[in-house]
Amino acid sequence: MKKNHISVAELSARLKLIRQEHGITQKELAQALELNPATLSKFENGGMVNAAVLLDIICFFHEKYNLDTLLKSGNDDVIHDEIL
């Protein structure tokens, strides 16, 4: 049976990968989003589920990535191939 969604933990990991691929540190992204760096770290490592943080991060990267691909389940390598 094909999985049609991803978990928050998977999405957090994908967003962390995107941040790293852009060469942005947690501190830099936290500053851009006006977040405490510890809050971002907890989110990226699956320690905290916060819809506001998730939406802020997605919006930050929305121009660079196809969000449909980001939200698909499956191989994380797909992210690399779906840059707009």
TAVEN-V80320 format. One line per field, one symbol per residue. ss: DSSP state (2 for helix, 1 for strand, 0 for the rest). psi: psi as a letter, one per 40 degrees, with the letter a starting at -180 (. if undefined). burial: I if it has 16 or more other C-alpha atoms within 10 Angstrom, else O. A space follows every 50 residues. Layout:
# TAVEN-V80320
ss = ???
psi = ???
burial = ???
This chain:
# TAVEN-V80320
ss = 00000002222222222222200002222222200022222222000000 2222222222200010222220000002222010
psi = hhheiiiddddddddddddddefhidddddddefihddddddddeeehhh ddddddddddededihddddeiiaheddddefh.
burial = OOOOOOOIIIIIIIIIIIIOOOOOOIOOIIOOIOIOIOOIIOIIOOOIOO OOIIOOIOOOOOOOIOIOIIIIIOOIOOIOOOOO
